[in-house]
């Protein structure tokens, strides 16, 4: 039972580190949303397809030194762009293409967790 507890706490520590990103200058009590993260940024997103019934397909953000957990995304796209993205995602799911990368213009609502996307395109 102790080994199981150590395993679960290790996974929780790993996931917390992935979801918050790494910032050597941040303090423990500091909010995850800083003034700079409220600005629109260009980010690399990756679409991870579900390989089993446990984890749903999700977008994640890529950092230089890591990756976030699945993101909660608020789409701020026009109707035609959203339809085109939905069709592309359906194709990715049908073909089981895991890890397709996208370039997005977006703003963090909660850094590493929740994102507002204004523009997105498939990375060549």
C-alpha positions in Angstrom: 0.0 0.0 0.0 2.9 2.4 0.8 4.3 1.8 -2.7 0.9 2.6 -4.3 0.8 5.9 -2.2 4.3 6.9 -3.3 3.4 6.1 -6.9 0.2 8.3 -6.8 1.9 11.2 -5.0 4.8 11.0 -7.6 2.3 11.2 -10.5 0.4 14.1 -8.8 3.7 16.0 -8.3 4.7 15.4 -12.0 1.2 16.5 -13.2 1.2 19.6 -11.1 4.7 20.5 -12.5 3.5 20.0 -16.1 0.3 21.9 -15.7 1.8 25.0 -14.2 4.8 25.3 -16.5 8.2 26.2 -15.1 9.2 29.7 -14.1 12.3 30.0 -12.0 11.4 33.5 -10.8 7.9 32.7 -9.6 7.0 32.5 -6.0 4.7 29.9 -4.4 1.9 32.3 -3.5 1.9 34.1 -6.9 -1.2 33.7 -9.1 -0.8 31.6 -12.2 -2.3 34.4 -14.3 0.3 37.2 -14.7 -0.2 40.5 -16.6 2.0 39.1 -19.5 -0.2 36.0 -19.8 -3.3 38.2 -20.3 -1.8 39.4 -23.6 -2.5 37.5 -26.8 0.5 35.2 -27.6 1.5 32.8 -30.3 1.5 29.3 -28.9 2.2 25.8 -30.3 -0.7 23.5 -29.5 -0.7 19.8 -30.1 -3.8 17.6 -30.5 -3.6 14.4 -28.6 -6.1 11.7 -29.6 -7.7 9.4 -27.2 -6.1 5.9 -27.3 -8.5 4.4 -24.8 -11.8 5.1 -23.1 -10.2 6.8 -20.1 -8.6 9.9 -21.5 -10.5 12.0 -24.0 -8.9 13.7 -27.0 -7.5 17.1 -26.0 -5.3 20.0 -27.1 -2.1 20.5 -25.0 0.3 23.4 -25.1 4.0 22.8 -25.8 6.6 24.7 -23.8 10.4 24.7 -24.6 10.9 22.3 -21.6 7.5 20.6 -21.2 3.9 20.1 -22.0 0.6 20.9 -20.3 -2.1 18.6 -19.4 -5.3 18.7 -21.6 -6.5 22.3 -22.0 -9.9 23.8 -21.5 -10.3 25.9 -24.6 -12.7 28.8 -25.4 -12.9 29.2 -29.2 -13.1 32.8 -30.4 -13.1 31.8 -34.1 -15.5 32.9 -36.8 -18.1 30.3 -37.9 -16.3 29.2 -41.1 -12.9 28.8 -39.3 -14.5 26.8 -36.5 -16.2 24.5 -39.1 -12.9 24.0 -40.9 -11.1 23.2 -37.6 -13.9 20.7 -36.6 -13.5 19.0 -40.0 -9.8 18.8 -39.6 -10.1 17.4 -36.1 -12.6 14.8 -37.4 -10.1 13.7 -40.0 -7.3 13.5 -37.4 -9.5 11.4 -35.2 -10.5 9.1 -38.1 -6.9 8.6 -39.3 -5.7 8.2 -35.6 -3.0 10.9 -36.1 -1.6 11.6 -32.7 0.4 14.8 -31.9 -0.7 17.0 -34.8 0.7 20.5 -34.1 -1.0 23.8 -34.6 0.1 27.4 -34.3 -2.5 29.5 -32.3 -3.0 33.1 -31.4 -4.4 32.8 -27.9 -4.6 34.3 -24.4 -4.2 32.4 -21.2 -7.2 32.6 -18.8 -5.4 30.3 -16.3 -1.9 29.6 -17.5 -1.3 26.0 -18.3 -5.0 25.1 -18.0 -7.5 27.4 -19.7 -7.0 29.2 -23.0 -9.0 31.5 -25.3 -8.0 30.9 -28.9 -8.5 33.6 -31.5 -6.8 32.0 -34.5 -5.4 28.6 -35.2 -3.7 26.9 -38.2 -2.2 23.5 -38.8 1.6 23.5 -38.5 3.2 22.5 -41.8 
